[in-house]
Amino acid sequence: MAKLKAHNLARRITGISTPFGGVSWDPPEDERRAVRGFVMFLEDRRVLFNPHHLEIEGQVTQSTLSIREKATETLASLADDSHAMTPIKGMRAACRRFLDEPHPDYRHLEHGRFGHDSGFFVALGELRATVGLHLATLIMAYDLEIEEELASILPMENDDERTE
């Protein structure tokens, strides 16, 4: 299974600020291990990258709950001043929003052909995009590799850079 390296991601996206800017930074090993464990957990959460037609609402909910719980567990293992706190809290908040807020209501659209209403897929897309942004920050900051499936939710390459 192919992996995406952090330096490839840096070339793929622009405009994401990290807490350390251009300064060289080496995270403490126990912090890097905790973040890596969290990212490995996300690599097995199909809710983040499964094709929409394979999604089952109950399983999506359960997987989102699992991500939120793992984020809380990981946050508890980090120091208060850890650079990973903000992105992991952002992912946890995205999970909470997906689970707690009503999905958008698109009454004018037909019921989805995969058994879900359109609002479910819009909310799922928002969850994936938000987690992808925070994930990009983590993998760049901690110089981590991720599997291709999970990399599919990372921000897209900037069109201006592709043409150069």
C-alpha positions in Angstrom: 0.0 0.0 0.0 1.5 3.3 -1.0 2.1 6.0 1.5 2.2 9.8 1.1 5.2 11.5 2.8 4.9 14.8 4.5 7.3 16.5 2.1 5.2 15.5 -0.8 2.2 17.0 0.9 4.0 20.3 1.4 4.5 20.4 -2.4 0.8 19.4 -3.0 -0.8 22.2 -0.9 -0.2 25.8 0.0 -1.7 28.2 2.4 -1.8 26.0 5.5 -0.1 27.7 8.4 1.5 25.7 11.1 2.4 26.7 14.6 6.1 26.7 13.8 6.4 28.5 10.4 9.8 28.0 8.9 11.5 27.2 12.1 13.0 23.7 12.5 11.3 21.8 15.2 11.7 18.3 16.6 8.7 17.1 18.6 9.3 15.1 21.8 9.4 11.4 20.9 6.4 10.5 23.1 4.3 13.2 21.5 5.3 12.1 18.0 4.4 8.5 19.0 0.9 9.6 20.3 0.2 11.6 17.1 1.4 8.8 14.9 -0.9 6.4 16.8 -3.8 8.7 16.2 -3.0 9.0 12.5 -2.7 5.2 12.2 -6.2 5.0 13.8 -7.6 7.4 11.3 -6.1 5.3 8.4 -8.6 2.6 9.4 -11.7 4.8 9.6 -13.5 4.2 6.4 -15.9 7.0 7.2 -13.2 9.4 6.1 -12.6 7.9 2.6 -15.1 5.2 1.7 -17.0 5.8 -1.6 -20.4 7.3 -0.8 -22.4 4.4 -2.2 -20.8 2.1 0.4 -21.7 4.3 3.4 -24.2 2.9 5.9 -25.5 5.7 8.2 -25.3 3.7 11.5 -21.7 2.7 10.7 -20.8 6.2 9.8 -22.2 7.4 13.1 -20.3 4.7 15.0 -17.0 5.4 13.2 -17.4 9.2 13.8 -18.0 8.5 17.5 -14.9 6.3 17.6 -12.8 9.1 16.0 -14.1 11.6 18.6 -13.3 9.2 21.4 -9.8 8.5 20.1 -9.2 12.2 19.7 -10.1 12.8 23.3 -7.9 9.9 24.4 -5.0 11.3 22.4 -5.5 14.8 23.7 -5.3 13.5 27.3 -1.9 12.0 26.6 -0.4 15.2 25.2 1.1 18.1 27.1 -1.0 21.3 27.2 1.5 23.1 25.0 1.7 20.4 22.4 1.5 21.6 18.8 -0.9 18.7 18.1 -3.6 20.0 20.4 -5.2 22.5 18.0 -5.6 20.2 15.0 -6.8 17.2 17.1 -9.3 19.4 18.9 -10.4 20.7 15.5 -11.0 17.1 14.3 -12.9 16.3 17.5 -15.1 19.4 17.0 -15.8 18.4 13.4 -17.0 14.9 14.6 -19.2 16.6 17.3 -20.7 18.9 14.7 -21.4 16.0 12.3 -23.1 14.0 15.1 -24.9 16.8 16.9 -26.0 19.3 14.3 -28.9 18.5 11.9 -27.7 17.8 8.4 -28.7 20.4 5.8 -32.2 19.9 4.5 -32.5 19.9 0.7 -36.2 19.3 0.3 -36.1 20.2 -3.4 -33.7 17.3 -4.2 -34.8 13.7 -4.5 -33.9 11.2 -1.8 -30.4 10.0 -2.6 -30.2 6.8 -4.7 -28.0 5.3 -2.0 -30.7 5.5 0.7 -29.5 8.8 2.3 -30.7 12.3 1.9 -28.5 14.8 0.2 -27.9 16.6 3.5 -26.2 13.5 4.9 -23.6 13.5 2.1 -23.0 17.3 2.4 -22.4 16.9 6.2 -20.1 13.9 5.5 -18.2 15.9 2.9 -17.8 18.7 5.5 -16.5 16.3 8.1 -14.0 14.8 5.6 -12.7 18.2 4.5 -12.3 19.5 8.0 -10.5 16.4 9.2 -8.3 16.6 6.0 -7.2 20.1 6.8 -6.3 19.3 10.4 -4.6 16.1 9.3 -2.5 18.0 6.8 -1.2 20.1 9.6 -0.3 17.1 11.7 1.5 15.1 9.1 3.5 18.1 8.0 4.4 19.1 11.6 5.3 15.6 12.7 6.8 14.4 9.3 4.5 11.4 9.1 3.5 9.2 6.2 -0.1 8.2 5.6 -1.8 5.7 3.4 -3.3 6.7 0.1 -6.9 6.1 1.1 -6.6 8.6 4.0 -4.6 11.0 1.8 -7.6 11.3 -0.4 -9.2 13.8 2.1 -6.2 16.1 2.2 -6.5 19.5 0.5 -6.1 19.3 -3.3 -3.1 20.6 -5.1 -3.2 24.3 -5.9 -4.2 24.6 -9.6 -1.6 27.5 -10.1 1.2 25.2 -9.0 0.1 22.3 -11.3 0.6 24.4 -14.4 4.1 25.5 -13.5 
